[in-house]
Amino acid sequence: MKKRFWAGLLSLVMIFSLLPVAALAAEPTTYNKVYDVANAEEFVDAVNDINTENGGSYVISLQGDIDLPETDVNFTSNTTTILGNRHTLTTWHLGSMGTATLNLGQENSDNILFMKNHDNSTAPIVYAGGSGKLNIYDGVTLSNNEVNGSAGGVQLNDSAECYMHGGTITDCIVP
């Protein structure tokens, strides 16, 4: 009797396992606008444009290596994803401030972004302050930053948050 019960239960389990199952994949992210930028001026213009928008999600896609000017470049609102396309973004002081969310790279993507700082910078490669959020994904490398008195790779202030979903921080030192 017990064998019949277990055989019947196992048969039902096997039958239900053959039924089609709905895919549980996440919905693809839709963006309000994608900015293809090839130089520092276009990058800064894209940041300023994103900061003036009222909500939404944006992408800055690098079309070449970019060397940002020796000044602060801050995202202050909205959600922005930077895609490197195997290019290098050299920063002076790049950050997520206010209520902005800055994504370096993208989840489930093989997109590559290299980030470093100017040789004479006294700041981290990237930072978050206020209630800003910073997400770092696979394919992103923060490297080669030596600063005195500050964080080398990532710095957080106030109630800012940083989540590493992958990526690498290497050779970022505070002597």
Secondary structure as GFF3:
##gff-version 3
##sequence-region A 1 175
A	DSSP	alpha_helix	2	17	.	.	.	ID=ss1
A	DSSP	beta_strand	33	37	.	.	.	ID=ss2
A	DSSP	alpha_helix	40	52	.	.	.	ID=ss3
A	DSSP	beta_strand	57	62	.	.	.	ID=ss4
A	DSSP	beta_strand	66	67	.	.	.	ID=ss5
A	DSSP	beta_strand	72	75	.	.	.	ID=ss6
A	DSSP	beta_strand	79	83	.	.	.	ID=ss7
A	DSSP	beta_strand	87	91	.	.	.	ID=ss8
A	DSSP	beta_strand	93	96	.	.	.	ID=ss9
A	DSSP	beta_strand	101	104	.	.	.	ID=ss10
A	DSSP	beta_strand	113	117	.	.	.	ID=ss11
A	DSSP	beta_strand	126	128	.	.	.	ID=ss12
A	DSSP	beta_strand	133	136	.	.	.	ID=ss13
A	DSSP	beta_strand	140	146	.	.	.	ID=ss14
A	DSSP	beta_strand	154	156	.	.	.	ID=ss15
A	DSSP	beta_strand	161	164	.	.	.	ID=ss16
A	DSSP	beta_strand	168	173	.	.	.	ID=ss17
###
